[in-house]
């Protein structure tokens, strides 16, 4: 699993998400400054399989969005290190 978005230039391999077991993945932390971002999580490193997006906020529930441009959106009001998880 990989997460990519406006904060990575949509480069999937840049933020791969290691498998933690029990159907859970978690990314390394990335520093995000204040602002609005869009992102998706994909199960390939080149957008050739499924991806999830179409959610809002830091605790949004992503939906399967393969083949669409429905990105997840988040607004960062406090700059800091943020991680992404998927299960």
MIRO-55654 format. One record per atom (N, C-alpha, C, CB): residue number from 1; atom name; x negated, y, z. Coordinates in steps of 0.05 Angstrom, whole numbers, always signed. Glycine has a CB too. Layout:
BEGIN
(rec NUM,'CA',(X,Y,Z))
...
! end
This chain:
BEGIN
(rec 1,'N',(-17,-23,+0))
(rec 1,'CA',(+0,+0,+0))
(rec 1,'C',(-18,+25,+0))
(rec 1,'CB',(+19,+0,+24))
(rec 2,'N',(-8,+45,-13))
(rec 2,'CA',(-23,+71,-15))
(rec 2,'C',(-3,+94,-12))
(rec 2,'CB',(-39,+73,-41))
(rec 3,'N',(-13,+116,-2))
(rec 3,'CA',(+4,+140,-1))
(rec 3,'C',(-11,+161,-18))
(rec 3,'CB',(+8,+150,+29))
(rec 4,'N',(+5,+175,-33))
(rec 4,'CA',(-6,+197,-50))
(rec 4,'C',(+14,+219,-51))
(rec 4,'CB',(-13,+186,-79))
(rec 5,'N',(+3,+243,-55))
(rec 5,'CA',(+21,+266,-57))
(rec 5,'C',(+7,+291,-66))
(rec 5,'CB',(+35,+271,-31))
(rec 6,'N',(+20,+313,-62))
(rec 6,'CA',(+8,+339,-69))
(rec 6,'C',(-17,+344,-53))
(rec 6,'CB',(+28,+361,-64))
(rec 7,'N',(-21,+331,-30))
(rec 7,'CA',(-44,+335,-13))
(rec 7,'C',(-68,+317,-22))
(rec 7,'CB',(-38,+328,+15))
(rec 8,'N',(-64,+298,-41))
(rec 8,'CA',(-85,+281,-51))
(rec 8,'C',(-88,+284,-81))
(rec 8,'CB',(-80,+252,-45))
(rec 9,'N',(-74,+303,-94))
(rec 9,'CA',(-74,+305,-123))
(rec 9,'C',(-61,+281,-136))
(rec 9,'CB',(-103,+308,-133))
(rec 10,'N',(-43,+268,-121))
(rec 10,'CA',(-28,+244,-130))
(rec 10,'C',(-47,+221,-136))
(rec 10,'CB',(-11,+251,-154))
(rec 11,'N',(-70,+220,-123))
(rec 11,'CA',(-90,+199,-127))
(rec 11,'C',(-84,+177,-106))
(rec 11,'CB',(-119,+210,-124))
(rec 12,'N',(-72,+155,-115))
(rec 12,'CA',(-65,+133,-97))
(rec 12,'C',(-88,+120,-82))
(rec 12,'CB',(-51,+111,-113))
(rec 13,'N',(-109,+112,-96))
(rec 13,'CA',(-131,+98,-81))
(rec 13,'C',(-144,+115,-60))
(rec 13,'CB',(-151,+89,-100))
(rec 14,'N',(-141,+141,-61))
(rec 14,'CA',(-153,+159,-41))
(rec 14,'C',(-144,+153,-13))
(rec 14,'CB',(-147,+188,-48))
(rec 15,'N',(-118,+145,-10))
(rec 15,'CA',(-107,+139,+17))
(rec 15,'C',(-94,+112,+17))
(rec 15,'CB',(-87,+161,+25))
(rec 16,'N',(-110,+91,+17))
(rec 16,'CA',(-99,+64,+19))
(rec 16,'C',(-90,+60,+48))
(rec 16,'CB',(-119,+42,+10))
(rec 17,'N',(-70,+42,+51))
(rec 17,'CA',(-59,+37,+77))
(rec 17,'C',(-64,+8,+84))
(rec 17,'CB',(-28,+43,+77))
(rec 18,'N',(-83,+2,+103))
(rec 18,'CA',(-88,-25,+111))
(rec 18,'C',(-64,-39,+123))
(rec 18,'CB',(-112,-26,+130))
(rec 19,'N',(-62,-65,+118))
(rec 19,'CA',(-41,-81,+129))
(rec 19,'C',(-47,-87,+158))
(rec 19,'CB',(-37,-108,+112))
(rec 20,'N',(-27,-82,+175))
(rec 20,'CA',(-31,-87,+204))
(rec 20,'C',(-18,-112,+214))
(rec 20,'CB',(-20,-63,+219))
(rec 21,'N',(-4,-126,+196))
(rec 21,'CA',(+10,-150,+204))
(rec 21,'C',(+40,-144,+209))
(rec 21,'CB',(-2,-163,+229))
(rec 22,'N',(+56,-164,+210))
(rec 22,'CA',(+85,-161,+215))
(rec 22,'C',(+98,-140,+197))
(rec 22,'CB',(+89,-153,+245))
(rec 23,'N',(+90,-140,+172))
(rec 23,'CA',(+102,-123,+151))
(rec 23,'C',(+98,-93,+157))
(rec 23,'CB',(+131,-129,+149))
(rec 24,'N',(+74,-85,+168))
(rec 24,'CA',(+69,-57,+175))
(rec 24,'C',(+42,-49,+163))
(rec 24,'CB',(+69,-53,+205))
(rec 25,'N',(+41,-24,+152))
(rec 25,'CA',(+17,-12,+141))
(rec 25,'C',(+15,+16,+154))
(rec 25,'CB',(+18,-10,+110))
(rec 26,'N',(-10,+25,+157))
(rec 26,'CA',(-14,+52,+168))
(rec 26,'C',(-39,+65,+154))
(rec 26,'CB',(-18,+51,+198))
(rec 27,'N',(-36,+90,+147))
(rec 27,'CA',(-58,+104,+134))
(rec 27,'C',(-77,+116,+155))
(rec 27,'CB',(-47,+127,+116))
(rec 28,'N',(-100,+123,+145))
(rec 28,'CA',(-118,+140,+162))
(rec 28,'C',(-106,+167,+164))
(rec 28,'CB',(-147,+142,+149))
(rec 29,'N',(-115,+182,+183))
(rec 29,'CA',(-104,+209,+187))
(rec 29,'C',(-116,+228,+166))
(rec 29,'CB',(-110,+220,+215))
(rec 30,'N',(-100,+247,+157))
(rec 30,'CA',(-109,+268,+138))
(rec 30,'C',(-101,+295,+149))
(rec 30,'CB',(-96,+263,+110))
(rec 31,'N',(-119,+314,+146))
(rec 31,'CA',(-113,+341,+156))
(rec 31,'C',(-95,+355,+136))
(rec 31,'CB',(-140,+357,+160))
(rec 32,'N',(-73,+365,+146))
(rec 32,'CA',(-54,+381,+130))
(rec 32,'C',(-51,+408,+142))
(rec 32,'CB',(-26,+366,+128))
(rec 33,'N',(-55,+429,+126))
(rec 33,'CA',(-50,+456,+135))
(rec 33,'C',(-20,+462,+134))
(rec 33,'CB',(-67,+477,+119))
(rec 34,'N',(-12,+484,+145))
(rec 34,'CA',(+16,+492,+143))
(rec 34,'C',(+25,+494,+114))
(rec 34,'CB',(+21,+519,+158))
(rec 35,'N',(+49,+485,+108))
(rec 35,'CA',(+59,+486,+81))
(rec 35,'C',(+78,+464,+75))
(rec 35,'CB',(+36,+486,+61))
(rec 36,'N',(+87,+464,+50))
(rec 36,'CA',(+106,+444,+40))
(rec 36,'C',(+91,+424,+22))
(rec 36,'CB',(+130,+457,+25))
(rec 37,'N',(+97,+399,+26))
(rec 37,'CA',(+84,+377,+11))
(rec 37,'C',(+105,+358,+0))
(rec 37,'CB',(+64,+363,+28))
(rec 38,'N',(+97,+343,-21))
(rec 38,'CA',(+112,+321,-32))
(rec 38,'C',(+94,+297,-33))
(rec 38,'CB',(+124,+327,-60))
(rec 39,'N',(+106,+273,-29))
(rec 39,'CA',(+90,+248,-30))
(rec 39,'C',(+107,+224,-36))
(rec 39,'CB',(+76,+245,-3))
(rec 40,'N',(+94,+202,-42))
(rec 40,'CA',(+106,+175,-45))
(rec 40,'C',(+87,+155,-34))
(rec 40,'CB',(+113,+169,-75))
(rec 41,'N',(+98,+131,-27))
(rec 41,'CA',(+82,+108,-20))
(rec 41,'C',(+86,+87,-41))
(rec 41,'CB',(+90,+97,+9))
(rec 42,'N',(+65,+75,-50))
(rec 42,'CA',(+66,+55,-72))
(rec 42,'C',(+52,+29,-64))
(rec 42,'CB',(+53,+66,-97))
(rec 43,'N',(+61,+7,-76))
(rec 43,'CA',(+49,-19,-70))
(rec 43,'C',(+29,-27,-91))
(rec 43,'CB',(+70,-40,-67))
(rec 44,'N',(+17,-7,-105))
(rec 44,'CA',(-5,-12,-124))
(rec 44,'C',(-23,+13,-123))
(rec 44,'CB',(+6,-17,-153))
(rec 45,'N',(-47,+10,-134))
(rec 45,'CA',(-65,+32,-135))
(rec 45,'C',(-64,+48,-160))
(rec 45,'CB',(-93,+22,-131))
(rec 46,'N',(-44,+42,-178))
(rec 46,'CA',(-43,+56,-203))
(rec 46,'C',(-14,+61,-213))
(rec 46,'CB',(-58,+39,-224))
(rec 47,'N',(+5,+61,-195))
(rec 47,'CA',(+33,+67,-201))
(rec 47,'C',(+46,+46,-219))
(rec 47,'CB',(+36,+94,-214))
(rec 48,'N',(+35,+22,-221))
(rec 48,'CA',(+46,+1,-239))
(rec 48,'C',(+67,-17,-226))
(rec 48,'CB',(+23,-16,-248))
(rec 49,'N',(+71,-14,-200))
(rec 49,'CA',(+92,-31,-186))
(rec 49,'C',(+113,-13,-174))
(rec 49,'CB',(+78,-49,-165))
(rec 50,'N',(+121,-19,-150))
(rec 50,'CA',(+143,-3,-137))
(rec 50,'C',(+131,+21,-121))
(rec 50,'CB',(+159,-21,-118))
(rec 51,'N',(+149,+42,-118))
(rec 51,'CA',(+142,+64,-101))
(rec 51,'C',(+166,+73,-86))
(rec 51,'CB',(+130,+87,-117))
(rec 52,'N',(+161,+87,-64))
(rec 52,'CA',(+183,+96,-46))
(rec 52,'C',(+180,+126,-41))
(rec 52,'CB',(+182,+81,-19))
(rec 53,'N',(+202,+140,-40))
(rec 53,'CA',(+203,+169,-35))
(rec 53,'C',(+231,+177,-28))
(rec 53,'CB',(+193,+185,-61))
(rec 54,'N',(+240,+200,-38))
(rec 54,'CA',(+268,+209,-34))
(rec 54,'C',(+276,+211,-5))
(rec 54,'CB',(+287,+191,-49))
(rec 55,'N',(+259,+225,+11))
(rec 55,'CA',(+265,+229,+40))
(rec 55,'C',(+256,+257,+47))
(rec 55,'CB',(+251,+208,+57))
(rec 56,'N',(+264,+266,+71))
(rec 56,'CA',(+256,+292,+81))
(rec 56,'C',(+245,+290,+109))
(rec 56,'CB',(+281,+311,+81))
(rec 57,'N',(+224,+306,+115))
(rec 57,'CA',(+214,+308,+142))
(rec 57,'C',(+193,+288,+149))
(rec 57,'CB',(+236,+305,+161))
(rec 58,'N',(+182,+291,+173))
(rec 58,'CA',(+160,+274,+183))
(rec 58,'C',(+170,+247,+191))
(rec 58,'CB',(+147,+287,+207))
(rec 59,'N',(+195,+243,+197))
(rec 59,'CA',(+205,+216,+204))
(rec 59,'C',(+226,+207,+185))
(rec 59,'CB',(+215,+217,+233))
(rec 60,'N',(+225,+215,+160))
(rec 60,'CA',(+245,+207,+141))
(rec 60,'C',(+242,+178,+133))
(rec 60,'CB',(+242,+224,+115))
(rec 61,'N',(+264,+165,+126))
(rec 61,'CA',(+265,+138,+116))
(rec 61,'C',(+263,+138,+86))
(rec 61,'CB',(+290,+123,+126))
(rec 62,'N',(+242,+128,+75))
(rec 62,'CA',(+237,+127,+46))
(rec 62,'C',(+256,+107,+33))
(rec 62,'CB',(+208,+121,+40))
(rec 63,'N',(+263,+114,+8))
(rec 63,'CA',(+280,+96,-8))
(rec 63,'C',(+264,+87,-33))
(rec 63,'CB',(+306,+110,-16))
(rec 64,'N',(+270,+64,-43))
(rec 64,'CA',(+257,+54,-68))
(rec 64,'C',(+263,+74,-90))
(rec 64,'CB',(+267,+26,-75))
(rec 65,'N',(+242,+84,-103))
(rec 65,'CA',(+246,+105,-124))
(rec 65,'C',(+230,+98,-149))
(rec 65,'CB',(+238,+132,-114))
(rec 66,'N',(+223,+73,-154))
(rec 66,'CA',(+207,+66,-177))
(rec 66,'C',(+219,+77,-202))
(rec 66,'CB',(+205,+35,-178))
(rec 67,'N',(+203,+90,-218))
(rec 67,'CA',(+212,+101,-244))
(rec 67,'C',(+226,+128,-242))
(rec 67,'CB',(+230,+81,-257))
(rec 68,'N',(+228,+139,-219))
(rec 68,'CA',(+241,+166,-216))
(rec 68,'C',(+221,+186,-205))
(rec 68,'CB',(+267,+164,-199))
(rec 69,'N',(+228,+211,-206))
(rec 69,'CA',(+211,+231,-195))
(rec 69,'C',(+221,+241,-168))
(rec 69,'CB',(+208,+255,-214))
(rec 70,'N',(+236,+225,-153))
(rec 70,'CA',(+247,+233,-128))
(rec 70,'C',(+226,+229,-106))
(rec 70,'CB',(+273,+217,-121))
(rec 71,'N',(+210,+250,-102))
(rec 71,'CA',(+189,+249,-82))
(rec 71,'C',(+200,+254,-54))
(rec 71,'CB',(+167,+269,-88))
(rec 72,'N',(+186,+244,-34))
(rec 72,'CA',(+192,+251,-6))
(rec 72,'C',(+180,+279,-1))
(rec 72,'CB',(+180,+230,+14))
(rec 73,'N',(+193,+294,+16))
(rec 73,'CA',(+185,+322,+21))
(rec 73,'C',(+181,+326,+51))
(rec 73,'CB',(+205,+342,+10))
(rec 74,'N',(+160,+341,+57))
(rec 74,'CA',(+156,+348,+85))
(rec 74,'C',(+145,+376,+87))
(rec 74,'CB',(+138,+328,+99))
(rec 75,'N',(+153,+389,+109))
(rec 75,'CA',(+144,+416,+114))
(rec 75,'C',(+127,+416,+140))
(rec 75,'CB',(+169,+436,+117))
(rec 76,'N',(+102,+423,+137))
(rec 76,'CA',(+84,+423,+160))
(rec 76,'C',(+84,+451,+172))
(rec 76,'CB',(+55,+414,+152))
(rec 77,'N',(+93,+453,+197))
(rec 77,'CA',(+94,+479,+210))
(rec 77,'C',(+70,+483,+228))
(rec 77,'CB',(+120,+482,+226))
(rec 78,'N',(+56,+461,+235))
(rec 78,'CA',(+33,+463,+252))
(rec 78,'C',(+10,+447,+239))
(rec 78,'CB',(+39,+452,+281))
(rec 79,'N',(-11,+460,+231))
(rec 79,'CA',(-34,+447,+219))
(rec 79,'C',(-45,+426,+238))
(rec 79,'CB',(-55,+467,+210))
(rec 80,'N',(-54,+404,+226))
(rec 80,'CA',(-66,+383,+243))
(rec 80,'C',(-70,+358,+227))
(rec 80,'CB',(-49,+377,+267))
(rec 81,'N',(-78,+336,+241))
(rec 81,'CA',(-83,+311,+229))
(rec 81,'C',(-57,+294,+230))
(rec 81,'CB',(-106,+296,+243))
(rec 82,'N',(-49,+284,+207))
(rec 82,'CA',(-24,+268,+205))
(rec 82,'C',(-30,+241,+192))
(rec 82,'CB',(-3,+284,+189))
(rec 83,'N',(-16,+221,+201))
(rec 83,'CA',(-18,+194,+189))
(rec 83,'C',(+9,+185,+178))
(rec 83,'CB',(-28,+174,+210))
(rec 84,'N',(+8,+166,+160))
(rec 84,'CA',(+33,+156,+148))
(rec 84,'C',(+34,+126,+155))
(rec 84,'CB',(+33,+160,+117))
(rec 85,'N',(+58,+117,+161))
(rec 85,'CA',(+62,+88,+166))
(rec 85,'C',(+86,+78,+149))
(rec 85,'CB',(+67,+82,+196))
(rec 86,'N',(+85,+52,+143))
(rec 86,'CA',(+106,+40,+126))
(rec 86,'C',(+111,+12,+136))
(rec 86,'CB',(+97,+40,+96))
(rec 87,'N',(+137,+5,+138))
(rec 87,'CA',(+144,-22,+145))
(rec 87,'C',(+170,-30,+132))
(rec 87,'CB',(+147,-26,+175))
! end
